[in-house]
Each structure stands twice: as C-alpha cells, then as structure tokens.
Amino acid sequence: MKDGSLKHCTELKIGDKVVSFNEESLQTSFSKAEKIEHHKIPMVKVQLSTGRECICGEFHQFFTPDGWREIKDLYIGAYIFF
C-alpha cells in the first residue's frame, strides 16, 4: 500500500493505492486499483533471497529480465523484479 503497509488481496478496494510496475522505466510507482477480481485457485509461495515471501496464484506472472514469466517457468535463483 502507499503507506508501506500490507493488505491481503481480499481486503483491497477500488481506489486503494497499490504498487505498480513500469516495464519501460523498470521503476515502481503507486496507482489506484481500478478492477478487483477474486478467484479460488491453487496458491504458490515464492521466497525471495531477502527472506520475504509472496503468496500468489499458480498462474501469477513476475517480470524478469526476459519479460513476463509464470511461476511454473521460474527456477531457484531466477531474477524477478519485486
């Protein structure tokens, strides 16, 4: 969230300011949530080298030096922009 706090995805509301990623500048910024969808799907836990964890849907994509990649296409040691 813009104030640095974290929110579970089920708590997000239209208009909340969330972190967004600009592929061209490779910078993060804050944007207002315009659309929110909830789906019941299998979840995957990704642990970063910093120790931080991200729990997301099995088809979630991360931006890598080679473009957007689904979790299934990542490997231990892969670089992602997070």
MOWOHU-V939039 format. One record per residue. N is the residue number from 1. RES is the residue in one letter. SS is DSSP state (2 for helix, 1 for strand, 0 for the rest). PSI is psi as a letter, one per 20 degrees, with the letter a starting at -180 (none if undefined). OMEGA is omega in whole degrees, 0 to 359 (* if undefined). Layout:
n->N res->RES ss->SS psi->PSI omega->OMEGA
n->N res->RES ss->SS psi->PSI omega->OMEGA
This chain:
n->1 res->M ss->0 psi->r omega->183
n->2 res->K ss->0 psi->h omega->181
n->3 res->D ss->0 psi->j omega->179
n->4 res->G ss->0 psi->i omega->180
n->5 res->S ss->0 psi->r omega->177
n->6 res->L ss->0 psi->q omega->177
n->7 res->K ss->0 psi->q omega->173
n->8 res->H ss->0 psi->q omega->184
n->9 res->C ss->2 psi->h omega->179
n->10 res->T ss->2 psi->i omega->180
n->11 res->E ss->2 psi->i omega->181
n->12 res->L ss->0 psi->q omega->179
n->13 res->K ss->0 psi->q omega->175
n->14 res->I ss->0 psi->p omega->179
n->15 res->G ss->0 psi->i omega->175
n->16 res->D ss->0 psi->q omega->177
n->17 res->K ss->1 psi->p omega->183
n->18 res->V ss->1 psi->r omega->178
n->19 res->V ss->1 psi->p omega->175
n->20 res->S ss->1 psi->r omega->185
n->21 res->F ss->1 psi->p omega->178
n->22 res->N ss->1 psi->o omega->183
n->23 res->E ss->0 psi->h omega->183
n->24 res->E ss->0 psi->g omega->183
n->25 res->S ss->0 psi->i omega->185
n->26 res->L ss->0 psi->k omega->180
n->27 res->Q ss->1 psi->q omega->173
n->28 res->T ss->1 psi->q omega->176
n->29 res->S ss->1 psi->a omega->179
n->30 res->F ss->1 psi->p omega->178
n->31 res->S ss->1 psi->q omega->176
n->32 res->K ss->1 psi->p omega->176
n->33 res->A ss->0 psi->p omega->181
n->34 res->E ss->0 psi->h omega->183
n->35 res->K ss->0 psi->p omega->179
n->36 res->I ss->0 psi->p omega->178
n->37 res->E ss->0 psi->q omega->177
n->38 res->H ss->0 psi->p omega->179
n->39 res->H ss->0 psi->q omega->174
n->40 res->K ss->0 psi->o omega->181
n->41 res->I ss->0 psi->r omega->176
n->42 res->P ss->0 psi->q omega->182
n->43 res->M ss->1 psi->q omega->180
n->44 res->V ss->1 psi->p omega->176
n->45 res->K ss->1 psi->p omega->177
n->46 res->V ss->1 psi->p omega->177
n->47 res->Q ss->1 psi->p omega->181
n->48 res->L ss->0 psi->r omega->181
n->49 res->S ss->0 psi->i omega->178
n->50 res->T ss->0 psi->i omega->184
n->51 res->G ss->0 psi->i omega->179
n->52 res->R ss->0 psi->q omega->180
n->53 res->E ss->1 psi->q omega->176
n->54 res->C ss->1 psi->p omega->177
n->55 res->I ss->1 psi->p omega->184
n->56 res->C ss->1 psi->r omega->180
n->57 res->G ss->1 psi->q omega->185
n->58 res->E ss->0 psi->i omega->179
n->59 res->F ss->0 psi->j omega->179
n->60 res->H ss->0 psi->q omega->179
n->61 res->Q ss->1 psi->q omega->175
n->62 res->F ss->1 psi->q omega->178
n->63 res->F ss->1 psi->p omega->182
n->64 res->T ss->1 psi->r omega->175
n->65 res->P ss->0 psi->i omega->179
n->66 res->D ss->0 psi->j omega->181
n->67 res->G ss->1 psi->a omega->182
n->68 res->W ss->1 psi->p omega->180
n->69 res->R ss->1 psi->p omega->175
n->70 res->E ss->1 psi->q omega->181
n->71 res->I ss->2 psi->g omega->182
n->72 res->K ss->2 psi->h omega->181
n->73 res->D ss->2 psi->j omega->178
n->74 res->L ss->0 psi->r omega->180
n->75 res->Y ss->0 psi->r omega->178
n->76 res->I ss->0 psi->p omega->181
n->77 res->G ss->0 psi->i omega->179
n->78 res->A ss->0 psi->q omega->177
n->79 res->Y ss->0 psi->p omega->174
n->80 res->I ss->0 psi->q omega->175
n->81 res->F ss->0 psi->o omega->184
n->82 res->F ss->0 psi->none omega->*
